[in-house]
Amino acid sequence: MVRVVQVVGFIVGRFVGWLPTEVSRRVRVIAWLSLISQTLIVGTGGAVRLTGSGLGCPTWPRCTEDSFVATPEMGIHGIVEFGNRLLTFVLVIIAILAFLFVVRMRRERPELLRLTVALGLGIPVQAVIGGITVLTNLNPYVVGLHFVVSAVLVALATVFVARVYRGKKVDSFVVDARFRAIAAVTAVGVWVTVLIGILVTGSGPHAGDGGAARNGLDSEFLQHLHSWPAYATAVLSLALAAWALSTGRVGLRRATLALLAVEALQIAIGIAQARLGLPVILVGVHMVLACILVAVMTLVLVLQRPGAREVPAAELLDADGARPADAARV
């Protein structure tokens, strides 16, 4: 028995010693995998809905009353729905690895630990919401909540990637208060656009199952309502991009241009899908791009502050837009 304890202790000690004590390639890779997987599961969830496979597994947490996995009799719908559920386990593995890869940095980089915990807790929350979705016969508001939580997790994963590369958040800014105000309004516009888009989808034909209820709202009116904050956000993003181009911040310039590009693509796809009768391919792309839009908008907000190892203090601004005269190099 003592020998077993010693062997276990040796294995645990070696494993703990293998875990990173600083941001390394492993940490950067797992951060990217976290962001990619959180976005990918939106795409597979969209495939479930757009192929009418929302009740491919008619119960939860089992796929059928007698099986946790899809059976041959369930056909393609069972495969699609079960595949989406299976991806959850990939997210769990990534979340556990992300936590383990930063746990030894908890004193030096507590924000990384908090982000991995939040991302990890988001997975069971999503699983429960997914179960409620099935048990409520794909209630469109519950389905919408499922998407909102996914978008929040994408935003958190974006912050995780940014903090891994840029270091701790610095309590100063590289842009003035006017830029930050416009960016804040743009972020609100992005989220309003996404939320109204969820209502539009809940009123449209893609219910995930032929017998699922719709929210009963006027789909045509909601499409117009959805476009208003989208156009306003695009105009604000154009202002942000023009402003960023006048600065020496390469990352911020690229992020604002990416934001503008994603919004332009979303507007084009939104117009096309409305005129073409909501083809499933365009609707699916629109859903995934909505999460990419949230990610890029989040990155713009993060880049308003420098990373802890990036810039001389002379380039920083305080909360009022003034340059602190006595700041040290960050």
Contacts in CASP RR format, 6 or more apart in sequence:
PFRMAT RR
TARGET T0000
AUTHOR 0000-0000-0000
METHOD contacts of the structure
MODEL  1
MVRVVQVVGFIVGRFVGWLPTEVSRRVRVIAWLSLISQTLIVGTGGAVRL
TGSGLGCPTWPRCTEDSFVATPEMGIHGIVEFGNRLLTFVLVIIAILAFL
FVVRMRRERPELLRLTVALGLGIPVQAVIGGITVLTNLNPYVVGLHFVVS
AVLVALATVFVARVYRGKKVDSFVVDARFRAIAAVTAVGVWVTVLIGILV
TGSGPHAGDGGAARNGLDSEFLQHLHSWPAYATAVLSLALAAWALSTGRV
GLRRATLALLAVEALQIAIGIAQARLGLPVILVGVHMVLACILVAVMTLV
LVLQRPGAREVPAAELLDADGARPADAARV
16 104 0 8 1.000
19 100 0 8 1.000
19 101 0 8 1.000
19 103 0 8 1.000
19 104 0 8 1.000
20 26 0 8 1.000
20 27 0 8 1.000
20 101 0 8 1.000
20 102 0 8 1.000
20 104 0 8 1.000
20 105 0 8 1.000
21 104 0 8 1.000
21 105 0 8 1.000
22 105 0 8 1.000
22 108 0 8 1.000
23 105 0 8 1.000
23 109 0 8 1.000
23 164 0 8 1.000
23 167 0 8 1.000
26 101 0 8 1.000
27 101 0 8 1.000
27 102 0 8 1.000
27 112 0 8 1.000
27 164 0 8 1.000
28 164 0 8 1.000
28 165 0 8 1.000
30 94 0 8 1.000
30 97 0 8 1.000
30 98 0 8 1.000
30 101 0 8 1.000
31 98 0 8 1.000
31 157 0 8 1.000
31 160 0 8 1.000
31 161 0 8 1.000
31 164 0 8 1.000
32 161 0 8 1.000
33 94 0 8 1.000
34 94 0 8 1.000
34 95 0 8 1.000
34 98 0 8 1.000
34 119 0 8 1.000
34 157 0 8 1.000
34 160 0 8 1.000
34 161 0 8 1.000
35 154 0 8 1.000
35 157 0 8 1.000
35 158 0 8 1.000
35 160 0 8 1.000
35 161 0 8 1.000
35 295 0 8 1.000
37 87 0 8 1.000
37 90 0 8 1.000
37 91 0 8 1.000
37 94 0 8 1.000
38 91 0 8 1.000
38 119 0 8 1.000
38 150 0 8 1.000
38 153 0 8 1.000
38 154 0 8 1.000
38 157 0 8 1.000
38 291 0 8 1.000
39 154 0 8 1.000
39 288 0 8 1.000
39 291 0 8 1.000
39 292 0 8 1.000
39 295 0 8 1.000
40 87 0 8 1.000
41 84 0 8 1.000
41 87 0 8 1.000
41 88 0 8 1.000
41 91 0 8 1.000
41 150 0 8 1.000
42 147 0 8 1.000
42 150 0 8 1.000
42 151 0 8 1.000
42 154 0 8 1.000
42 287 0 8 1.000
42 288 0 8 1.000
42 291 0 8 1.000
43 284 0 8 1.000
43 287 0 8 1.000
43 288 0 8 1.000
44 83 0 8 1.000
44 84 0 8 1.000
44 87 0 8 1.000
45 84 0 8 1.000
46 284 0 8 1.000
46 287 0 8 1.000
47 53 0 8 1.000
47 80 0 8 1.000
47 84 0 8 1.000
47 284 0 8 1.000
48 54 0 8 1.000
48 80 0 8 1.000
48 81 0 8 1.000
48 84 0 8 1.000
48 208 0 8 1.000
49 143 0 8 1.000
49 206 0 8 1.000
49 207 0 8 1.000
49 208 0 8 1.000
50 206 0 8 1.000
50 208 0 8 1.000
50 280 0 8 1.000
50 283 0 8 1.000
50 284 0 8 1.000
51 76 0 8 1.000
51 77 0 8 1.000
51 80 0 8 1.000
51 208 0 8 1.000
51 280 0 8 1.000
52 77 0 8 1.000
52 206 0 8 1.000
52 207 0 8 1.000
52 208 0 8 1.000
52 209 0 8 1.000
52 210 0 8 1.000
53 76 0 8 1.000
53 77 0 8 1.000
53 78 0 8 1.000
53 80 0 8 1.000
53 81 0 8 1.000
53 208 0 8 1.000
53 209 0 8 1.000
54 77 0 8 1.000
54 81 0 8 1.000
54 134 0 8 1.000
54 138 0 8 1.000
54 208 0 8 1.000
54 209 0 8 1.000
54 212 0 8 1.000
55 77 0 8 1.000
55 81 0 8 1.000
55 134 0 8 1.000
55 137 0 8 1.000
55 138 0 8 1.000
55 208 0 8 1.000
55 209 0 8 1.000
55 212 0 8 1.000
56 63 0 8 1.000
56 70 0 8 1.000
56 74 0 8 1.000
56 77 0 8 1.000
56 78 0 8 1.000
56 80 0 8 1.000
56 81 0 8 1.000
56 82 0 8 1.000
56 209 0 8 1.000
57 63 0 8 1.000
57 64 0 8 1.000
57 70 0 8 1.000
57 74 0 8 1.000
57 78 0 8 1.000
57 81 0 8 1.000
57 82 0 8 1.000
57 85 0 8 1.000
57 134 0 8 1.000
58 64 0 8 1.000
58 134 0 8 1.000
59 65 0 8 1.000
59 134 0 8 1.000
59 135 0 8 1.000
60 130 0 8 1.000
60 131 0 8 1.000
60 134 0 8 1.000
60 135 0 8 1.000
61 68 0 8 1.000
61 127 0 8 1.000
61 131 0 8 1.000
62 68 0 8 1.000
63 69 0 8 1.000
63 70 0 8 1.000
63 71 0 8 1.000
63 74 0 8 1.000
63 78 0 8 1.000
63 81 0 8 1.000
63 82 0 8 1.000
63 85 0 8 1.000
64 71 0 8 1.000
64 74 0 8 1.000
69 82 0 8 1.000
70 78 0 8 1.000
70 79 0 8 1.000
70 81 0 8 1.000
70 82 0 8 1.000
70 83 0 8 1.000
88 123 0 8 1.000
88 126 0 8 1.000
88 127 0 8 1.000
91 123 0 8 1.000
92 120 0 8 1.000
92 123 0 8 1.000
95 116 0 8 1.000
95 119 0 8 1.000
95 120 0 8 1.000
95 123 0 8 1.000
98 116 0 8 1.000
98 119 0 8 1.000
98 120 0 8 1.000
98 160 0 8 1.000
99 113 0 8 1.000
99 116 0 8 1.000
99 117 0 8 1.000
99 120 0 8 1.000
102 109 0 8 1.000
102 112 0 8 1.000
102 113 0 8 1.000
102 116 0 8 1.000
103 113 0 8 1.000
105 112 0 8 1.000
105 113 0 8 1.000
106 113 0 8 1.000
109 163 0 8 1.000
109 167 0 8 1.000
109 168 0 8 1.000
111 163 0 8 1.000
111 168 0 8 1.000
111 169 0 8 1.000
112 160 0 8 1.000
112 163 0 8 1.000
112 164 0 8 1.000
115 156 0 8 1.000
115 159 0 8 1.000
115 160 0 8 1.000
115 163 0 8 1.000
116 160 0 8 1.000
118 156 0 8 1.000
119 153 0 8 1.000
119 156 0 8 1.000
119 157 0 8 1.000
119 160 0 8 1.000
122 149 0 8 1.000
122 153 0 8 1.000
125 149 0 8 1.000
126 146 0 8 1.000
126 149 0 8 1.000
126 150 0 8 1.000
126 153 0 8 1.000
129 142 0 8 1.000
129 145 0 8 1.000
129 146 0 8 1.000
129 149 0 8 1.000
130 142 0 8 1.000
130 146 0 8 1.000
132 139 0 8 1.000
132 142 0 8 1.000
133 139 0 8 1.000
133 142 0 8 1.000
133 143 0 8 1.000
133 146 0 8 1.000
136 142 0 8 1.000
137 209 0 8 1.000
137 211 0 8 1.000
137 212 0 8 1.000
137 213 0 8 1.000
138 207 0 8 1.000
138 208 0 8 1.000
138 209 0 8 1.000
138 212 0 8 1.000
138 213 0 8 1.000
139 213 0 8 1.000
140 201 0 8 1.000
140 202 0 8 1.000
140 203 0 8 1.000
140 207 0 8 1.000
140 212 0 8 1.000
140 213 0 8 1.000
140 214 0 8 1.000
140 215 0 8 1.000
141 215 0 8 1.000
143 202 0 8 1.000
144 198 0 8 1.000
144 201 0 8 1.000
144 202 0 8 1.000
147 198 0 8 1.000
147 287 0 8 1.000
148 194 0 8 1.000
148 195 0 8 1.000
148 198 0 8 1.000
150 291 0 8 1.000
151 194 0 8 1.000
151 290 0 8 1.000
151 291 0 8 1.000
151 294 0 8 1.000
154 291 0 8 1.000
154 294 0 8 1.000
154 295 0 8 1.000
154 298 0 8 1.000
155 294 0 8 1.000
155 295 0 8 1.000
155 298 0 8 1.000
157 295 0 8 1.000
158 294 0 8 1.000
158 295 0 8 1.000
158 298 0 8 1.000
158 299 0 8 1.000
158 302 0 8 1.000
159 298 0 8 1.000
159 302 0 8 1.000
162 299 0 8 1.000
162 302 0 8 1.000
162 303 0 8 1.000
163 169 0 8 1.000
163 302 0 8 1.000
166 302 0 8 1.000
166 306 0 8 1.000
166 307 0 8 1.000
166 308 0 8 1.000
166 309 0 8 1.000
166 310 0 8 1.000
167 307 0 8 1.000
167 308 0 8 1.000
167 309 0 8 1.000
168 307 0 8 1.000
168 308 0 8 1.000
169 305 0 8 1.000
169 307 0 8 1.000
169 308 0 8 1.000
170 305 0 8 1.000
170 306 0 8 1.000
170 307 0 8 1.000
170 308 0 8 1.000
170 316 0 8 1.000
170 330 0 8 1.000
171 305 0 8 1.000
172 305 0 8 1.000
172 306 0 8 1.000
172 313 0 8 1.000
172 316 0 8 1.000
172 317 0 8 1.000
172 318 0 8 1.000
172 324 0 8 1.000
172 327 0 8 1.000
172 330 0 8 1.000
173 180 0 8 1.000
173 304 0 8 1.000
173 305 0 8 1.000
173 316 0 8 1.000
173 317 0 8 1.000
173 318 0 8 1.000
173 319 0 8 1.000
173 321 0 8 1.000
174 247 0 8 1.000
174 249 0 8 1.000
174 252 0 8 1.000
174 303 0 8 1.000
174 304 0 8 1.000
174 305 0 8 1.000
174 306 0 8 1.000
174 311 0 8 1.000
174 315 0 8 1.000
174 316 0 8 1.000
174 317 0 8 1.000
175 183 0 8 1.000
175 243 0 8 1.000
175 247 0 8 1.000
175 249 0 8 1.000
175 252 0 8 1.000
175 304 0 8 1.000
175 317 0 8 1.000
176 317 0 8 1.000
176 321 0 8 1.000
177 319 0 8 1.000
177 320 0 8 1.000
177 321 0 8 1.000
179 240 0 8 1.000
179 243 0 8 1.000
179 244 0 8 1.000
179 304 0 8 1.000
180 304 0 8 1.000
182 236 0 8 1.000
182 239 0 8 1.000
182 240 0 8 1.000
182 243 0 8 1.000
183 240 0 8 1.000
183 300 0 8 1.000
183 301 0 8 1.000
183 304 0 8 1.000
184 301 0 8 1.000
185 236 0 8 1.000
186 233 0 8 1.000
186 236 0 8 1.000
186 237 0 8 1.000
186 240 0 8 1.000
186 259 0 8 1.000
186 297 0 8 1.000
186 300 0 8 1.000
187 297 0 8 1.000
187 298 0 8 1.000
187 300 0 8 1.000
187 301 0 8 1.000
189 229 0 8 1.000
189 232 0 8 1.000
189 233 0 8 1.000
189 236 0 8 1.000
190 233 0 8 1.000
190 293 0 8 1.000
190 294 0 8 1.000
190 297 0 8 1.000
191 294 0 8 1.000
192 229 0 8 1.000
193 226 0 8 1.000
193 229 0 8 1.000
193 230 0 8 1.000
193 233 0 8 1.000
194 290 0 8 1.000
194 293 0 8 1.000
194 294 0 8 1.000
196 222 0 8 1.000
196 225 0 8 1.000
196 226 0 8 1.000
196 229 0 8 1.000
197 222 0 8 1.000
197 226 0 8 1.000
197 290 0 8 1.000
199 215 0 8 1.000
199 217 0 8 1.000
199 222 0 8 1.000
199 226 0 8 1.000
200 219 0 8 1.000
200 222 0 8 1.000
200 223 0 8 1.000
200 226 0 8 1.000
201 283 0 8 1.000
201 287 0 8 1.000
202 214 0 8 1.000
202 215 0 8 1.000
202 217 0 8 1.000
203 214 0 8 1.000
203 215 0 8 1.000
203 216 0 8 1.000
203 217 0 8 1.000
203 218 0 8 1.000
203 219 0 8 1.000
203 222 0 8 1.000
204 214 0 8 1.000
204 219 0 8 1.000
204 278 0 8 1.000
205 278 0 8 1.000
206 278 0 8 1.000
206 280 0 8 1.000
206 283 0 8 1.000
207 213 0 8 1.000
207 214 0 8 1.000
223 274 0 8 1.000
227 267 0 8 1.000
230 263 0 8 1.000
230 266 0 8 1.000
230 267 0 8 1.000
231 267 0 8 1.000
233 263 0 8 1.000
234 260 0 8 1.000
234 263 0 8 1.000
234 264 0 8 1.000
234 267 0 8 1.000
237 256 0 8 1.000
237 259 0 8 1.000
237 260 0 8 1.000
237 263 0 8 1.000
238 260 0 8 1.000
240 256 0 8 1.000
240 259 0 8 1.000
240 260 0 8 1.000
240 300 0 8 1.000
241 253 0 8 1.000
241 256 0 8 1.000
241 257 0 8 1.000
241 259 0 8 1.000
241 260 0 8 1.000
243 256 0 8 1.000
244 252 0 8 1.000
244 253 0 8 1.000
244 255 0 8 1.000
244 256 0 8 1.000
244 257 0 8 1.000
245 253 0 8 1.000
245 256 0 8 1.000
247 253 0 8 1.000
249 303 0 8 1.000
251 303 0 8 1.000
252 300 0 8 1.000
252 303 0 8 1.000
252 304 0 8 1.000
255 296 0 8 1.000
255 299 0 8 1.000
255 300 0 8 1.000
255 303 0 8 1.000
256 300 0 8 1.000
258 296 0 8 1.000
258 299 0 8 1.000
259 293 0 8 1.000
259 296 0 8 1.000
259 297 0 8 1.000
259 300 0 8 1.000
262 289 0 8 1.000
262 292 0 8 1.000
262 293 0 8 1.000
262 296 0 8 1.000
263 293 0 8 1.000
265 289 0 8 1.000
266 286 0 8 1.000
266 289 0 8 1.000
266 290 0 8 1.000
266 293 0 8 1.000
269 282 0 8 1.000
269 285 0 8 1.000
269 286 0 8 1.000
269 289 0 8 1.000
270 282 0 8 1.000
270 286 0 8 1.000
272 282 0 8 1.000
273 279 0 8 1.000
273 282 0 8 1.000
273 283 0 8 1.000
273 286 0 8 1.000
276 282 0 8 1.000
306 315 0 8 1.000
306 316 0 8 1.000
306 330 0 8 1.000
307 330 0 8 1.000
308 330 0 8 1.000
309 330 0 8 1.000
310 330 0 8 1.000
311 330 0 8 1.000
312 329 0 8 1.000
312 330 0 8 1.000
313 324 0 8 1.000
313 327 0 8 1.000
313 328 0 8 1.000
313 329 0 8 1.000
313 330 0 8 1.000
314 323 0 8 1.000
314 327 0 8 1.000
316 323 0 8 1.000
316 324 0 8 1.000
316 327 0 8 1.000
316 330 0 8 1.000
317 323 0 8 1.000
318 324 0 8 1.000
END
